[in-house]
Amino acid sequence: MRMVTKIVSMLFLMLVIVASANGAGMYPETLENGKYVLVDGGMGVGKYIDRTTVMVENYNPPYYQIAIKMVGLEFSDSYWREHETYIGSPYKEGYSDTVRFRYDWDKKIVSYERGNKWLDWDINHDYSHAEGAPFIPNAAEVAFVAAYNMRFFDQTMGYSPVLKRKVRVIDEELYRALGI
């Protein structure tokens, strides 16, 4: 019985990882001619970064700080029921917030602001919703590309404890959506 429980748990975890990796395909990668770039999505809401709102707050290579607007776009449930995708769906802007990131180019470290604190994002964990959400690395990368038209993470690899191997921090799909 214990072995069955472990197997079911592992299968569920793998399903969550695959679903979050494939979930991005349910939402448009970009909207409004590339103004909005998808960084995460779930439950009919896509989290998008508005590339036109990028603001460099500190430029002191190899250290940078960037602020950018994140918007939650709410997609049509009825469209989903009919098409099983949000691509092509009408949407409306829901919540929005300014997100801030600090970068250390030499160490490839990103920190993000949470309340009044700065937290380092851990490159060596899984980027699925089960293990901390892909929002931070994807949003930080979009902000950096919007500010400097160059990749921050590029080919950087992090270790996945679930897959037990190194994986790219940023999928090439995001760079294609950004046109870089």
Residue pairs with C-beta under 8 A, 6 or more apart in sequence:
13 130
13 162
14 162
16 128
16 129
16 130
17 126
17 128
17 130
17 162
17 163
20 128
20 129
20 130
20 134
21 128
23 41
23 42
24 38
24 41
24 173
25 85
26 41
26 85
26 86
26 87
27 38
27 41
27 46
27 75
27 86
27 87
28 38
28 46
28 86
28 87
28 88
29 37
29 38
29 173
29 176
29 177
30 36
30 37
30 38
30 177
31 48
31 73
31 91
34 51
34 177
34 178
34 179
35 50
35 51
35 52
36 48
36 49
36 50
36 51
36 71
36 73
37 48
37 49
37 51
37 142
37 174
37 177
37 178
38 46
38 47
38 48
38 177
39 47
39 48
39 49
39 70
39 134
39 135
39 138
39 139
39 142
39 174
40 46
40 47
40 133
40 134
40 135
40 138
40 139
41 47
41 86
42 129
44 74
44 75
44 76
44 77
44 80
44 86
45 72
45 73
45 74
45 75
45 94
46 72
46 73
46 75
46 86
46 91
47 70
47 71
47 72
47 135
47 139
48 70
48 71
48 72
48 73
49 68
49 69
49 70
49 71
49 99
49 139
49 142
49 143
49 146
50 68
50 69
50 70
50 71
51 68
51 142
51 146
53 68
53 69
53 98
54 66
54 67
54 68
54 143
54 146
54 147
55 66
55 67
55 68
56 64
56 65
56 66
56 147
57 65
57 66
57 67
57 100
58 64
58 65
58 102
61 105
62 104
62 105
62 106
63 102
63 103
63 104
63 105
64 102
64 103
64 105
64 144
64 147
65 100
65 101
65 102
65 103
66 100
66 101
66 103
66 143
66 144
66 146
66 147
67 98
67 99
67 100
67 143
68 98
68 99
68 101
68 139
68 142
68 143
68 146
69 96
69 97
69 98
69 99
70 96
70 97
70 98
70 99
70 139
71 93
71 94
71 95
71 96
72 93
72 94
72 95
72 96
73 91
73 92
73 93
73 94
74 91
74 92
74 93
74 94
75 86
75 89
75 90
75 91
76 86
76 89
76 90
76 91
79 86
79 88
79 89
79 90
80 86
80 89
83 89
99 112
99 113
99 139
99 143
100 112
100 113
101 110
101 111
101 112
101 113
101 139
101 140
101 143
101 144
102 110
102 111
102 112
102 118
103 109
103 110
103 111
103 140
103 144
103 152
104 110
105 152
108 123
108 152
108 153
108 156
109 120
109 121
109 123
110 120
110 121
110 136
110 137
110 140
110 152
111 118
111 119
111 120
111 121
112 118
112 119
112 121
112 136
112 140
113 119
121 136
121 137
121 140
122 132
123 137
123 156
123 158
123 169
124 158
124 159
124 161
125 131
125 132
125 158
125 160
125 161
126 132
126 160
126 161
126 162
126 163
127 133
127 134
127 137
127 158
127 167
127 169
128 134
128 162
130 162
131 161
131 162
137 153
137 169
137 170
138 170
138 174
140 152
141 151
141 152
141 153
141 170
141 174
142 174
142 178
144 150
144 151
144 152
145 151
145 152
145 175
145 178
145 180
149 180
150 180
151 170
151 175
151 180
153 168
153 169
153 170
154 170
155 168
156 168
156 169
156 170
157 166
157 167
157 168
157 169
158 166
158 167
158 168
158 169
159 165
159 166
159 167
160 166
160 167
